[in-house]
Amino acid sequence: MKTLSVGIGCRLQSSAEHIEAAVRAALGSHRIDQIRTVGTVDTKADEAGLLEFCARHALPLRLFSRAQIAAMRVANPSAAVREHLGVDGICEPCALLAASTEPAALVAPAAHAAPDALVAPSAPSARLLVPKTLHAGVTVAIATTAADPGHEPPNNDSHQQDLR
C-alpha cells in the first residue's frame, strides 16, 4: 500500500542517481513502491535529476510555494536554506505537505503540479517517519498519514548538513 510521502531538497543539478540513493537510504526497510508522492519547493520545478527520478518510478511530483513551506514547523531548520530561499527547510515541510494534501485532479508522474492544484489538507495528522537525512548532497524526509506504515526506518541523525 502506498502510504509514504517523500520530501526532497537538493542542490542545483543533482543527478537522478544521487536523489535515488538518498531516497533509498532514507527509506531504510520500506520499499520504494510504498511511496505515494514526492514533494519539493516550486523553484525545483525544472530540476532535471528530480524530474528523472520521479519519472523513473512513476511518482507524482507536488510543488509547494515558499509561503506554504514557511507556514510549516521545521524540526531541523537549515541556515543555508533560510539564506537562499527564505524558509527554514525544504524536505521536512514538503514531506508533511505532500502527505496531508490530495491532488485536485490526477497528476501525471513527474508532471508539474502547481501549488494551487492542491486542495486543503485532507489528513492533518501527517507525521514524519524519517526526519531530515542527508545523503549524496540530497536531503530527504519521509511522512505518512497511515496509522501503522510498518516498522520505521532507522533515524539518520549523523547526517546534519545544511543544503539549499
N, C-alpha and C positions, 0 to 999 in steps of 0.2 A: 504494500500500500504506500502511495506517495504522500508522505506526511512532513517532509523536511523542506525548509526554505533556506537557501544559502545566500548570504550577503557577501559581496566581494568588493574589495578595494585593491587597486593595483596601480603601479607606475605606468606612465605612458609607454606604449609599445611592448607591454608584457606579452609574452607568447602564450598561445593556447596550451602548450605543453607545461609551462610554468604554472598557469592557472589550474590546469588539471591536476598537477602534482600537489598543489596547495589544497585543493578541494578534497582530493583523496586522503591526504594526511589528516585534514580536519575531520573527515567522516569517521575515521577510526574503524570500528567494526560495522558501521552502517554501510549500505550499498549505494552506489551512485544512482541506481534505478529507484531509490526511495525519495529522490529529490523531486519536488513538485514544481519549484520555480527558483529563479536566480534574481536577486535584486542588487542594484547599484545606483550610484548618483547619475543624474541625467547628462552630466558632462562626459560620461563614458559611452554615450550612445553610439559612437563610431569607433570604439576601441576594437581593432581587428581581432586580437587574441581572445578577447571576451566573447565577441560575436561567434568566432570559430568554435570555441569551447561549447557554447550553448547550442549551436547548430549540430555539432558532432553528437550531442546527447539528446537532441530534440527537446531542449528545455526552453520554456518561455523566459524572456528577459524583461524584468519590470524595472522601469526607471523612475527614480524619485527625485524631486526637486530639493534644493538645499533647504528651502523653507520647511518641507515635510520632514527632512532629516533633522533639522535643528529643533523641531518640536519633540524629538525623542530623547529620552535619557540615555547617556552613553556610559557604560560601566568602565570602559578603558579608554579615556579620551587621548587624543593624539595632538601634540603641539604642532606637528608638521601639517596635519590635515587642517587644523584650525588656521594656520598661516596661509595655506594655499587655497582652501575652499570656504573658510569662514564657518565651519561646523566642527564639532568635537570628534567625529569619527564617521566612517562610511559603512564598514561591514556589519557591525552590530545593529545600528538602526535600520539598515536596509534589509537585514535578515528578518527583523521583527516586523517591519512594514510589509514585506513580501508575504510573511506568514499570516498577517492579520487583514490582508486585503484580497478581494476577489476581483478578477477582471470583469469589466462591464460587458465585454464580449470576448470570445475566444481570441487569443493572441497566438499567432503562428510562432513556432520556435525561432528564437533569435530575432524576431521582428521587434522593431522599436515600439515600445508601449509608452505613450506619452503619460506624464503623471496624471492628467485629467481623465485618462482612460480607466482609472481605478475608481471603484465606488468606496463608500465609507467602510471602515474596518468591520468585518463580519465576525471576527473572533478576537476580541480584545484580550483574551487570555494567552496570547502568544508569549512564549518564553524562550530564552536562549538555552539550547542544549550544549553548545560549544561557544564560549566567548571568543573574542578576537584571538586568532592564531596567525602566525607568520610563517610562511614557507616560500622559498624562492622569490622573495620580493613581492609577495601577494598576501594580503590579509583576507581571512575568511572567518565568518561566524555562521553558526547554524541555529535556526529557530524552528519551533513547531507549535502547533496548537493541539496536537494529539495528547490525550491523557497519558498514554504509555507508548512512546515511539520505539520501545525496545530498550536495550541497555545503552547507556550513554557512552560516547567515545571518551577516551582519556583527555583531560584538560591539558592544553599545551602551553602552560604558563611560562615556560622557559623562553618563549619567543615574544619578547616585549620590544618592539622596534616601531618607531613612527614611520608611516608611509603616507604619501598623498594619493 
